[in-house]
Amino acid sequence: MPQPQQWARTRVRTSRHVRRGAWYPVVSLTRVEAVLDVNKQRVKVPRALLQILPFHPRMWSVVSRLRDAAHPPASWGLLYGVCPDCSARAPLGHCALSACCPRCHGVFPVAWADSAWSVFEAWRGTDAEAAFRAREAAAGEA
């Protein structure tokens, strides 16, 4: 019996390849890491940094703006949305129930509280994020 497609996103800054709030198809999964399909490229991400679901969520992800972020524009405020269909970023109206994507024109509800999706697979006692950043830095020097 074929396995259902799994989807993953990260909520931490992990690399230049994986954007916070965007959902990516899971290509493979081990106890240690996941391989994600990011724009037709396979990207390895520590499993501890991901939220993995057995379905493709169809709601806008709400993402907090990083202090040093060049994008999105400052006019969007402290929170912005990531489209569940095409991963475009867009400003969200204050407490909007749904939003229309400026890129794909899809209209989706906004997941202001996505606690029902809280299927985090974090490991206790590991520093996976630091190890991943070290690996990314080493790859950048090569």
C-alpha positions as CSV (number, residue, x, y, z in Angstrom):
1,M,0.0,0.0,0.0
2,P,1.5,3.4,-1.0
3,Q,2.4,5.8,1.8
4,P,0.5,9.1,1.7
5,Q,2.5,12.2,0.8
6,Q,3.9,14.0,3.8
7,W,4.6,17.7,4.0
8,A,7.0,19.6,6.2
9,R,7.8,23.2,7.2
10,T,10.3,24.8,9.5
11,R,9.6,27.6,11.9
12,V,13.2,28.4,12.6
13,R,15.8,30.0,10.3
14,T,17.6,26.9,8.9
15,S,19.2,27.7,5.6
16,R,18.9,29.7,2.5
17,H,17.0,26.9,0.8
18,V,14.1,26.4,3.2
19,R,11.8,29.3,4.0
20,R,9.8,29.6,7.3
21,G,6.1,29.0,6.9
22,A,6.3,27.3,3.4
23,W,5.2,23.7,3.2
24,Y,7.4,21.3,1.2
25,P,6.8,17.7,0.0
26,V,8.9,15.1,2.0
27,V,10.9,13.0,-0.3
28,S,12.4,10.7,2.4
29,L,12.4,10.6,6.1
30,T,14.8,9.0,8.6
31,R,15.0,9.3,12.4
32,V,17.7,12.0,11.9
33,E,16.7,14.1,8.9
34,A,14.2,14.7,6.2
35,V,14.8,15.3,2.5
36,L,12.5,17.9,1.1
37,D,11.6,18.8,-2.4
38,V,12.4,22.5,-2.5
39,N,11.8,23.9,-6.0
40,K,12.8,20.6,-7.7
41,Q,15.9,20.3,-5.6
42,R,16.4,17.9,-2.7
43,V,17.4,19.6,0.5
44,K,18.3,17.8,3.7
45,V,17.0,19.3,7.0
46,P,17.3,17.9,10.5
47,R,14.0,16.3,11.5
48,A,14.1,18.1,14.8
49,L,13.6,21.4,13.1
50,L,10.5,20.4,11.2
51,Q,6.8,20.1,11.6
52,I,5.7,17.1,9.5
53,L,2.1,16.4,8.6
54,P,0.5,13.6,6.6
55,F,-1.4,16.1,4.4
56,H,-0.8,19.3,2.6
57,P,-2.3,22.1,4.8
58,R,-4.5,24.5,2.9
59,M,-4.3,27.5,5.2
60,W,-2.0,30.6,5.2
61,S,1.0,30.1,7.6
62,V,1.5,33.1,9.8
63,V,5.2,34.0,10.2
64,S,6.8,36.5,12.4
65,R,9.2,39.0,10.8
66,L,12.9,38.4,11.7
67,R,14.7,41.4,13.1
68,D,17.3,41.4,10.3
69,A,15.0,40.5,7.4
70,A,15.4,42.5,4.2
71,H,12.1,41.0,3.0
72,P,9.2,41.3,3.4
73,P,8.7,45.0,3.4
74,A,8.6,46.8,6.7
75,S,5.2,48.1,5.9
76,W,3.8,44.6,6.4
77,G,4.4,44.8,10.1
78,L,5.6,42.1,12.5
79,L,3.6,39.3,10.9
80,Y,3.0,38.2,7.3
81,G,1.5,35.1,5.6
82,V,2.9,32.4,3.4
83,C,0.5,31.0,0.8
84,P,-0.3,27.3,1.2
85,D,-0.4,26.8,-2.6
86,C,2.5,28.6,-4.1
87,S,4.5,29.8,-1.0
88,A,4.3,33.5,-1.9
89,R,4.6,35.9,1.0
90,A,1.9,38.6,1.5
91,P,0.7,41.0,4.2
92,L,-2.2,39.8,6.3
93,G,-5.0,42.1,7.3
94,H,-5.4,42.4,11.0
95,C,-7.3,39.2,12.1
96,A,-8.4,38.5,8.5
97,L,-10.3,35.2,8.3
98,S,-9.0,34.6,4.8
99,A,-6.6,36.1,2.3
100,C,-6.1,36.1,-1.5
101,C,-2.7,35.3,-2.8
102,P,-1.1,38.0,-5.0
103,R,0.7,35.4,-7.0
104,C,-1.6,32.4,-7.6
105,H,-4.9,34.3,-6.7
106,G,-6.0,31.4,-4.4
107,V,-8.2,32.3,-1.5
108,F,-7.4,30.4,1.7
109,P,-8.2,30.7,5.4
110,V,-5.5,32.2,7.7
111,A,-4.1,29.9,10.3
112,W,-3.8,32.4,13.1
113,A,-3.7,29.5,15.6
114,D,-2.6,26.3,14.0
115,S,-2.4,24.3,17.2
116,A,-4.3,21.5,15.6
117,W,-1.3,20.9,13.4
118,S,1.2,20.8,16.3
119,V,2.9,17.6,15.3
120,F,6.4,18.7,16.1
121,E,9.0,16.1,16.2
122,A,11.6,17.7,18.4
123,W,14.4,15.8,20.1
124,R,15.3,16.7,23.6
125,G,18.9,17.2,24.5
126,T,20.3,17.7,21.0
127,D,21.4,20.8,19.3
128,A,20.3,20.0,15.7
129,E,20.0,23.6,14.6
130,A,23.6,24.4,15.6
131,A,24.9,21.3,13.8
132,F,22.9,22.2,10.7
133,R,24.2,25.8,10.6
134,A,27.8,24.4,11.0
135,R,27.2,22.1,8.1
136,E,25.7,24.9,6.0
137,A,28.7,27.1,6.8
138,A,31.2,24.4,5.8
139,A,29.3,23.8,2.5
140,G,29.5,27.6,1.8
141,E,33.3,27.5,2.2
142,A,33.8,24.6,-0.2
